[in-house]
């Protein structure tokens, strides 16, 4: 019963913000097309890196669905620097993950997260330019269409397209990982002793989080409840930030795909840049909390026994949408004997 109460608390805190965040993310997806993105990456290499880093922060693309877009950009002349920046800032942040961060954590982490995503992406892009990783690579086959994006469909109204993409295609994209993140966050909240991670904040602990985060993928929204719970159990906000940055930005399968289009050197530079930027930013965030003596007044640390009708209604709606997405994307394909997707 205690676990179910914790689970409901996590759901009520995240559901309203995720519903709104998914809608805004879908609007961005509809109006910011790949063609528009390509046109923005022109000009000098440094300007391309800057624009790619900024543009990627709000866009709603996960680690796997960003790959086809990035390869398209690369094949149309984008530099390794701009491509890398887009590949990093896009999965690290998004309107949906920013909203759920605000719903579960505090304003400081809500602001720090997208800024950190931009900085890590920009640093990686600049390093690609400085180290001159651009090389001519033969690209013979077309990259597969996004495993997380919806197929082309008959013409519908703009509103219908936006709503369907938000609460069907986009939610299906990370439904499994989001469910895992909320469940794990609730488990940590109930079963992990208080202050368990209070001494797990040194340099070695941060390296451990980097080593775990580089090969393993967890989407930005799903990593939020896990990070929030770990912080409340004594982990520093800076160390948790490593999980929020490195986990969504890298995974082994995508790194293997990218080396074909960007080269091994560029992929190695990306991994090193993300890791070092996350490490430096983690110390910076802890310094901010310590220097200004900021309290960890996270929303998940509060009791929410008296949620209003709107919060309860949106939570029930979101749970229904999430279960439908899980059924359609994860369960039904297995029942039919096949599994498509990138989960």
C-alpha positions, 0 to 999 in steps of 0.5 A: 500500500505504501508503494502504491501511494508513492507511485500515485504521488509520482504520477500526480506530480508528473502527469499534468506537466507531461500532458502539457509538455507532450502537446508543446513538443508535438507543436514544435515537431509539426512546425520545425521540420527537417528542412527548416533544421537543415536551412538553419545549419548553414553558415560558418561551422561555429554558427552551425554548432551554436544553432544546433545546440540551441535548437536541440534543447526543446525538440522532442526527439529521443536518442534513436529517433534523432539518428535519422534526422542527424544523418540526413543533416550530415548527408546534406552538408552539415559539419560533424560539429553541428551534427554532434551538437544536435545529437547531444542537446536533442535527447538530453532535453526536451519540452516534455522533460523540462516540464516533468523536471519542474513538476518533480524537482525545483526551479533550479534543476529545471533551469540547470537541465536545459542549460547543461544540455546546451553547454555539453552539446556546444562543447562537443561541437566545438571540439569536433571543429578544433580536432577537425574530425570531418572526413569524407565518408561513403554513404551508400544506403539510406538510413532507416526511418525513425524507429520512434516516429509515426509513418506517413498517413493520410492528410488530417487537420493540423490539430488532429495531427498534433494531438495524435503525435503528442499522445500516440506517436511521441508517448509510444516513443518512450512509454516503456522507459517512462514507466520504468523510470516512474516505477523505479523512482517510487521504489527508491522513494519507499525502499531505499534508506534515507541518506543512503547516497549522502557519501556517494558524491565524490569523484569516483561516484561521478565516474561510476555514473558516467560509465553506466550512462554511456552504454545504457540508454534511458530517455530524458523524461524517464531519468527524471523520477529516478534522479529526483528520488536519488537526490532525496536519498542523499545523492547530490544534485550535481551527481544526479545531473550526470545521469540526466545528461549522459544517459539520454545522450549516448547508447552503444547501438547508436554509437555504432551506427554513427561511426559510419556517417561521422567516423570513429574519431568523431564518435570518440570525441562525442563520448569524451566531450559529453562525459567531461562536460557532464563531470564539470557541470556536476561540480558546478551545480553542486557548487551553486547549491552549496554556495547559495545554501539552496534547499532541496525543496523538491516537490516529490518530497511533499505529501500530496494526499489532497490533490485537487480534482484537476490533478487527479483527472489528468493523472487518470487520463495520462495513465490511460494513455500510457497503458494504451501506448504500452499495449500498442508499442510493447505488448501487442507486437510481442503477442503477434510475434514481432517487435518493432521499435528502439526500446 
